[in-house]
Amino acid sequence: MTTLLRRILCTTPALSHRIPFSTSSRRTPHRFRRSHRAPSRPPSAEAVSAAIASLPSRLTPPVLASSLASTSDARLLFPLLTHSLGLPTFRPDPGPFLVAIKRLGTAELYHEFDRTCALFFSLLPSLPSPGPLLRAALYFYCQFRKLGKAFHVYTLMRSSADPGARPAADTYHALFTALVSRGGNDTMVHYMYMDTVSALFRQMLEEGIPPDTRSLNVLVRGYAQSLHLNDALRVFHQMGPSYGCEPDAFTYSYLVHGLSEQGRTKNARQLFDEMRGKGMVPTEPSCNAFVSALAVAGEVGEAERVMWEMARSGTVVDRITRSALVEELGRAGKREDADRVVREMEEMGIVGVTERRALLCSVHDEDGDERLDVDESPARGGHWRRRSG
């Protein structure tokens, strides 16, 4: 239930008496939840007075920036800034604000960070060279997942008269990443945000900013997460001819992952082999998705080959993927191969005794042999024996 509907129910007497509302029995879906950051406890008045008293009598922006950088309690930065701006001889400068914003953002003190940003927004017309300040504010708003405020900074950057404050490739990359990271595993939400990413990408090209591999990777990732793989492949094939960028391991991994989730193992294998031919190693999630897709598609031999190839490269598939491969070997009637794979995984230290037992049980129980058990004695090598009745 959305926040708006909750407010309607709570403020309408005729409905609030008839429809009791409780959130104790179920949680709000991820895409409707908001991350409420509780404000930190403000510093004491004595601490603020002591920090102000420690400032030099002749305060200049470089001196204030140095004082803010050396202040141990980041919560004191905003009171020190407001005190300094109230001095008749002090002129606003981006330096102290930049120090405060970076420290507050790194310390994850959102409310103090937001108040500091609002303060320098009000002084923006009088601040020289605000580019680094705006870029830092946009980056940390994206990190805090405050997209509305991040886009407000973006509009300030676009309307700035200072060429150094205009959006750059890093600006768009931060916005792309923040948008694509929304929605959890909901493919529809991902595709909805991809409309905004595509519009921003066109704006980026219109402003003459050449995209780099990182920016294009976010587009590939977003389309792959929303399972619009044809759009992802289109961006992939345009990287070199249109934008002069070469795909990297992340580009291939996003595509292999998405194609595997769609069951397009032939296309995924082509990209996987192309990536391996270039000496690139895929990410662990893409390996898990690819091996699982091959196993479920009945290509258990190919799935085993990829699993061992990745193990030699230092990437081990997870427990769910290992179980899927062994179970599919059993369903294909290759019980001896399943036993061999489990034994080799144990010899390589990939699985322990408990997981080995579970894997072997999953294979042999499917054949209806419920009287089989595993001898866990190391001297016997974990061979199967028949239980006594």
Secondary structure, 3 states (H helix, E strand, C coil): CCHHHHHHHHHCHHHHCCCCCCCCCCCCCHHHCCCCCCCCCCCCHHHHHHHHHCCCCCCCHHHHHHHHHHCCCHHHHHHHHHHHHCCCCCCCCHHHHHHHHHHHHHCCCHHHHHHHHHHHHHCHHHCCCCHHHHHHHHHHHHHCCCHHHHHHHHHHHHHCCCHHHCCCHHHHHHHHHHHHCCCCCCHHHHHHHHHHHHHHHHHHHHCCCCCCHHHHHHHHHHHHHCCCHHHHHHHHHHHHHHHCCCCCHHHHHHHHHHHHHCCCHHHHHHHHHHHHHCCCCCCHHHHHHHHHHHHHCCCHHHHHHHHHHHHHCCCCCCHHHHHHHHHHHHHCCCHHHHHHHHHHHHHCCCCCHHHHHHHHHHHHHHHCCCCEEECCCHHHCCCEEECCC
